[in-house]
């Protein structure tokens, strides 16, 4: 991802080689919302699972404020887990923070029986500090009440905490290596907690296009950097190595918590730019080793202000930009994160490489500037084009093309740097409800 100066800084404080991070097989996720009857509202999720499967997601979180206060009855919750399993994804199940230890044990016991309903990934509570409902001492208390009960039932499950509305650094630091440190505790032969999760909607009621392009992603990038750094210190403090290292997840994210409109050419959650924003956040997840990134949400169309879904209005439920950007990445960007850089303020780039393929995603976020470009598959190559992208694939290869304004292009190369296919998806496609345009490229 294009953050060259930033990467240099991080490497001076981190022992981890960011350019060689494996991309989590669970990176591309979503949130189970809105199902019919949730909060006595009309939802269409039961109709949408084939489209959800086609988007390539690998985790679906059953969590958030609605399920925190009204966890579905066991039969309905079981059906939700079955629906997620049926599309080949893993559920992440949130335990309400008000649960007693016995309630937590009973829930885990039910969903860790051998068979298709077994839930491996869990979280505890949702945004407890948002409206000062809890202090960090209160958060610590309910984690210490609930997590041991869960691990007593099944020490192999993985538990994330504490899904706050943003990375409140002091609060997270308190639990992650600080005065209320929970990262060194064990229960039933297992680490008590396995990772930290947070949420972020970087824009509110009033914001501009450039906030979506620049300050929003930068805020999430900086929060992620801080969380990864504090987890590395906790890992070192408690000798958590290998698969025992703390994980992190961004389990709610979108452009804004106060969606202004449904304009595809605008800059709210359903916009074309909103899809590019989420692609950049997935790129941050790739760069910093996120376990999963879960945008909010699959479908919530009954009010403009809460329409955050990656599927559009009934009856058509047209996939939105956020859907197609996720799909392009999920289907093509596997293996390891590959660092990239470019020379244009309004262009974002993301790269990956695996045994057989190299992928470079180029997002032109300029409103009216089309660009001729070169993609150079090494760090030092130069070009005279208006846009040139360096991708750290250590190959003496170059790919030339052009990209329209407000357009995303993903180019797939084979392991030798020969271009194989090209996916192009722009505002023009989005306005016509078209999928990304696939072009098979000639090979040598």
C-alpha positions in Angstrom: 0.0 0.0 0.0 1.2 3.5 -0.8 2.7 4.7 2.5 6.4 4.6 1.8 7.7 7.1 4.3 5.4 5.7 7.0 6.7 2.2 6.4 10.3 3.4 7.0 9.3 4.9 10.3 7.4 1.7 11.5 10.4 -0.5 10.6 12.5 1.4 13.1 10.3 0.4 16.0 9.0 -3.0 14.9 10.8 -6.4 14.4 8.2 -7.5 11.9 8.8 -7.3 8.2 5.6 -5.7 6.9 6.3 -6.5 3.2 6.3 -10.2 4.0 3.1 -10.5 6.0 0.8 -13.3 5.1 -2.7 -12.3 4.2 -5.2 -13.8 6.6 -7.5 -16.3 5.0 -10.3 -14.7 7.1 -9.4 -11.1 6.1 -12.5 -10.3 4.1 -15.5 -10.2 6.3 -18.9 -8.7 6.9 -21.5 -8.1 9.6 -24.8 -10.0 10.0 -27.2 -7.1 9.7 -30.1 -6.5 9.0 -32.1 -9.7 9.3 -35.9 -9.6 9.2 -37.3 -8.8 12.6 -34.1 -7.3 14.1 -35.2 -4.3 16.2 -38.7 -5.1 14.8 -37.6 -3.9 11.4 -37.9 -5.3 7.9 -34.7 -7.0 6.7 -33.8 -9.1 3.7 -30.8 -11.0 4.7 -32.5 -14.3 4.3 -32.8 -13.6 0.5 -29.2 -12.4 0.1 -26.9 -15.3 1.1 -26.1 -16.4 -2.5 -24.9 -12.8 -3.3 -23.0 -12.7 0.0 -21.3 -15.9 -0.8 -20.3 -14.6 -4.3 -18.6 -11.6 -2.7 -15.9 -13.9 -1.3 -16.3 -13.1 2.4 -14.8 -15.6 4.9 -16.1 -14.3 8.2 -19.5 -12.9 9.3 -19.7 -11.3 12.7 -22.9 -11.7 14.7 -22.5 -8.7 16.9 -23.0 -5.0 17.2 -25.3 -2.9 19.4 -28.5 -4.6 18.3 -27.3 -8.1 19.3 -25.6 -6.7 22.4 -29.0 -5.7 23.8 -31.1 -8.4 22.1 -29.2 -11.6 21.5 -31.5 -13.8 19.4 -33.0 -16.9 21.0 -31.0 -20.1 20.6 -33.0 -21.5 17.7 -32.7 -18.3 15.6 -29.1 -17.8 16.5 -28.4 -21.4 15.4 -30.1 -20.7 12.1 -27.9 -17.6 11.7 -24.7 -19.7 12.3 -26.0 -22.3 9.8 -26.5 -19.6 7.1 -23.0 -18.4 7.6 -21.6 -21.9 7.5 -23.6 -22.7 4.3 -21.7 -20.0 2.4 -18.3 -21.3 3.5 -17.6 -18.6 6.0 -16.7 -18.6 9.7 -19.0 -16.9 12.3 -17.7 -14.6 14.9 -20.2 -14.7 17.8 -20.5 -11.8 20.3 -21.3 -12.7 23.9 -23.3 -9.8 25.5 -21.2 -8.1 28.2 -24.1 -8.4 30.8 -23.9 -12.2 30.6 -23.2 -14.1 33.8 -20.4 -16.7 33.8 -23.0 -19.5 33.6 -24.8 -17.9 30.7 -21.5 -17.6 28.8 -20.6 -21.2 29.6 -24.0 -22.4 28.3 -23.7 -20.4 25.1 -20.2 -21.7 24.3 -21.1 -25.2 25.3 -24.0 -25.2 22.8 -21.9 -23.8 19.9 -18.7 -25.8 20.5 -20.3 -29.2 20.1 -18.7 -31.4 17.4 -20.3 -30.7 14.1 -21.2 -28.0 11.7 -22.4 -25.6 14.3 -19.1 -25.3 16.1 -18.0 -21.7 16.5 -14.3 -21.1 16.8 -14.2 -17.3 17.0 -15.8 -15.2 19.7 -15.9 -11.6 21.0 -17.2 -10.1 24.3 -19.3 -7.0 24.4 -19.8 -4.0 22.1 -18.6 -0.4 22.4 -18.9 -0.2 26.2 -17.2 3.2 26.5 -19.2 5.0 23.8 -21.7 6.6 26.0 -19.8 6.2 29.3 -21.8 3.1 30.1 -18.7 1.5 31.5 -15.3 2.6 32.8 -12.2 0.6 31.7 -12.4 -1.0 35.2 -15.9 -2.1 34.4 -14.7 -3.5 31.0 -12.0 -5.4 32.8 -14.5 -6.8 35.3 -16.8 -8.3 32.7 -14.0 -9.7 30.6 -12.6 -11.4 33.7 -16.1 -12.7 34.5 -16.9 -14.0 31.1 -13.7 -15.1 29.3 -12.5 -17.7 31.9 -16.0 -19.2 31.8 -15.8 -19.5 28.0 -12.3 -21.0 28.0 -13.3 -23.4 30.8 -15.7 -25.0 28.3 -13.4 -25.0 25.3 -9.8 -23.8 25.6 -9.3 -24.0 21.8 -11.8 -21.1 21.0 -10.4 -17.7 20.1 -11.7 -14.6 22.0 -11.4 -10.9 20.9 -12.0 -7.9 23.1 -13.3 -5.3 23.4 -14.9 -3.8 20.2 -14.8 -0.2 21.2 -16.1 2.5 18.9 -12.5 3.5 18.1 -9.1 2.7 19.3 -9.1 4.6 22.6 -5.4 4.3 23.1 -5.3 4.7 26.9 -8.1 2.2 27.5 -6.6 -0.4 25.2 -3.2 0.1 26.7 -4.6 -0.5 30.1 -5.7 -4.0 29.1 -2.9 -4.7 26.7 0.2 -4.7 28.9 -0.9 -2.0 31.3 -2.2 -1.8 34.9 -5.2 -4.1 34.1 -3.2 -6.4 31.8 -5.2 -9.4 30.6 -2.7 -10.5 27.9 -0.7 -12.7 30.2 -3.6 -14.5 31.9 -4.4 -18.2 31.2 -7.4 -20.4 31.7 -7.7 -24.2 31.2 -4.2 -24.3 29.7 -5.0 -21.5 27.1 -4.4 -17.8 26.9 -7.4 -16.0 28.3 -7.8 -13.7 25.3 -6.4 -14.1 21.8 -6.8 -10.6 20.3 -8.1 -7.1 20.3 -10.8 -5.6 18.0 -11.9 -2.1 17.4 -14.4 -0.1 15.3 -14.0 3.1 13.3 -16.3 5.3 11.3 -13.9 8.2 10.7 -16.5 10.7 9.5 -19.6 12.1 11.1 -22.4 14.5 10.2 -20.3 17.0 8.2 -17.4 15.9 6.0 -16.0 16.4 2.5 -14.7 14.2 -0.3 -11.1 14.7 0.7 -11.9 13.4 4.2 -12.9 10.1 2.6 -9.7 10.0 0.5 -7.1 11.2 3.0 -8.0 11.9 6.7 -10.3 8.9 7.1 -7.9 6.2 6.0 -5.0 8.0 7.7 -6.9 7.9 11.0 -7.5 4.1 10.7 -3.9 3.6 9.7 -2.6 5.4 12.7 -4.9 3.6 15.1 -3.9 0.2 13.6 -0.2 1.2 14.0 -0.7 2.0 17.7 -2.6 -1.3 18.4 -0.1 -3.5 16.6 2.8 -1.8 18.5 1.1 -2.3 21.9 0.3 -6.0 21.1 3.9 -6.6 20.0 5.1 -5.3 23.4 2.6 -7.5 25.2 3.6 -10.5 23.2 7.2 -9.9 24.1 6.4 -9.3 27.8 4.5 -12.6 28.1 6.5 -14.6 25.6 3.6 -15.1 23.3 5.1 -16.5 20.1 4.0 -18.2 16.9 0.3 -18.9 16.8 -0.1 -17.6 20.4 0.7 -14.0 19.3 -2.1 -11.5 19.8 -4.3 -11.0 16.8 -6.3 -7.9 15.8 -9.5 -7.2 13.9 -11.5 -4.2 12.7 -14.9 -5.5 13.2 -17.0 -2.4 12.2 -15.9 0.1 9.7 -17.4 2.4 7.0 -17.0 5.9 5.6 -19.3 7.6 8.2 -21.6 6.8 11.1 -24.1 9.3 9.7 -24.7 8.4 6.1 -25.7 11.6 4.2 -27.3 10.1 1.0 -27.4 7.3 -1.4 -25.6 9.2 -4.3 -23.3 6.8 -6.2 -21.3 9.8 -7.4 -21.2 11.2 -3.9 -19.0 10.3 -1.0 -21.2 8.5 1.6 -21.2 4.8 2.5 -23.1 3.6 -0.7 -21.0 5.7 -3.1 -18.4 4.5 -5.6 -15.8 6.4 -3.5 -17.0 4.5 -0.4 -16.0 1.2 -2.1 -12.5 2.6 -2.8 -12.3 3.7 0.8 -13.1 0.2 2.1 -10.6 -1.3 -0.4 -7.9 0.9 1.2 -8.9 -0.3 4.6 -8.6 -3.9 3.5 -5.2 -2.9 2.2 -4.2 -1.6 5.7 -5.4 -5.0 7.0 -3.2 -6.8 4.6 -0.2 -4.6 5.5 -0.5 -5.0 9.2 -1.7 -8.6 9.4 -5.4 -8.2 10.4 -7.2 -11.4 11.2 -10.4 -9.9 9.7 -11.9 -6.7 8.6 -15.7 -6.5 8.8 -17.5 -3.5 7.3 -20.9 -2.6 8.5 -22.9 -4.2 6.9 -24.5 -6.6 4.4 -27.9 -4.8 4.0 -29.7 -2.1 5.9 -31.9 -0.2 3.5 -34.9 1.0 5.5 -33.4 4.5 6.2 -30.9 6.6 4.3 -29.0 7.6 7.4 -28.3 4.0 8.3 -27.8 2.6 4.8 -24.3 1.2 5.1 -24.8 -2.1 3.3 -22.8 -3.4 0.4 -26.0 -4.6 -1.3 -28.5 -2.0 -2.5 -32.2 -1.5 -2.3 -34.9 -4.1 -2.8 -36.1 -5.6 -5.1 -33.0 -5.7 -7.2 -30.4 -5.6 -4.4 -27.7 -4.4 -6.8 -24.2 -4.9 -5.6 -22.6 -1.6 -4.6 -19.0 -0.4 -5.1 -18.1 -1.7 -1.6 -19.3 -5.2 -2.7 -17.3 -5.3 -6.0 -14.1 -3.8 -4.4 -14.3 -6.6 -1.8 -15.0 -9.2 -4.4 -12.1 -8.2 -6.6 -9.7 -8.3 -3.7 -11.0 -11.5 -2.1 -10.9 -13.4 -5.4 -7.4 -12.3 -6.4 -5.3 -10.9 -3.5 -3.9 -13.9 -1.6 -0.6 -15.0 -0.3 1.5 -12.2 1.1 1.2 -8.4 1.2 3.4 -6.7 -1.3 4.5 -3.1 -0.8 3.7 -0.6 -3.5 4.3 3.1 -4.0 3.3 5.7 -6.6 3.8 9.3 -7.5 0.2 10.7 -7.5 -1.7 12.3 -4.6 -5.1 11.0 -5.7 -4.0 7.5 -6.5 -3.9 4.6 -4.0 -2.2 1.3 -4.7 -2.3 -2.1 -3.0 -0.3 -5.2 -3.8 -0.1 -8.9 -3.1 2.0 -11.9 -4.2 1.6 -15.6 -4.0 3.4 -18.6 -5.5 1.6 -18.3 -8.8 0.4 -14.7 -9.0 1.2 -11.1 -8.4 -1.7 -8.6 -8.0 -1.6 -4.8 -8.2 -4.7 -2.7 -7.5 -4.6 0.9 -8.7 -7.4 3.3 -7.5 -7.6 6.7 -9.3 -9.7 8.8 -6.9 -9.3 12.1 -8.9 -12.6 13.5 -10.0 -11.6 14.4 -13.6 -8.0 13.4 -14.4 -7.4 10.3 -16.5 -3.9 8.9 -16.3 -1.4 7.1 -18.4 0.6 4.7 -16.2 3.4 2.2 -15.9 3.4 -0.5 -13.3 7.0 -1.5 -12.6 7.4 -4.8 -10.8 10.4 -3.7 -8.7 11.1 -0.9 -6.2 13.7 1.1 -8.2 12.4 1.3 -11.7 11.6 4.7 -13.2 9.0 5.9 -15.7 8.2 9.2 -17.5 4.4 8.5 -17.4 2.1 10.8 -15.5 1.5 7.9 -13.1 4.0 5.2 -12.2 3.7 2.5 -9.7 6.5 0.5 -8.1 5.6 -2.9 -6.8 8.1 -4.9 -4.8 8.0 -8.1 -6.8 11.8 -8.0 -7.6 11.2 -8.5 -11.3 12.5 -6.6 -14.3 9.0 -6.2 -15.8 6.7 -3.3 -16.7 3.1 -3.0 -17.6 1.7 0.1 -19.3 -1.9 1.3 -19.5 -4.4 4.0 -18.8 -6.9 4.5 -16.0 -9.9 6.9 -16.1 -10.8 9.2 -13.3 -12.8 7.7 -10.4 -11.8 4.2 -11.5 -10.2 1.1 -9.9 -8.1 -1.3 -11.9 -6.7 -4.6 -10.7 -4.0 -6.3 -12.8 -3.1 -10.0 -12.2 0.4 -11.2 -13.3 1.8 -14.7 -13.3 4.8 -15.4 -11.1 7.2 -14.2 -13.9 5.5 -10.9 -14.2 3.5 -11.7 -17.4 0.0 -9.9 -17.3 -2.8 -12.5 -17.2 -6.0 -10.5 -16.7 -7.3 -7.1 -15.9 -10.4 -6.0 -13.9 -11.7 -2.5 -14.4 -14.4 -0.9 -12.3 -15.3 2.7 -12.3 -18.0 5.2 -11.4 -19.4 4.8 -14.9 -19.9 1.1 -14.3 -21.4 1.7 -10.9 -23.9 4.2 -12.2 -25.1 1.5 -14.7 -25.1 -1.2 -12.0 -22.4 -3.1 -13.9 -19.9 -5.5 -12.5 -16.2 -5.0 -13.0 -15.1 -5.5 -16.6 -12.8 -8.5 -17.1 -10.2 -8.4 -19.8 -8.0 -11.5 -20.5 -4.5 -10.4 -21.4 -2.2 -11.9 -23.9 0.7 -13.9 -22.5 4.1 -14.5 -24.0 
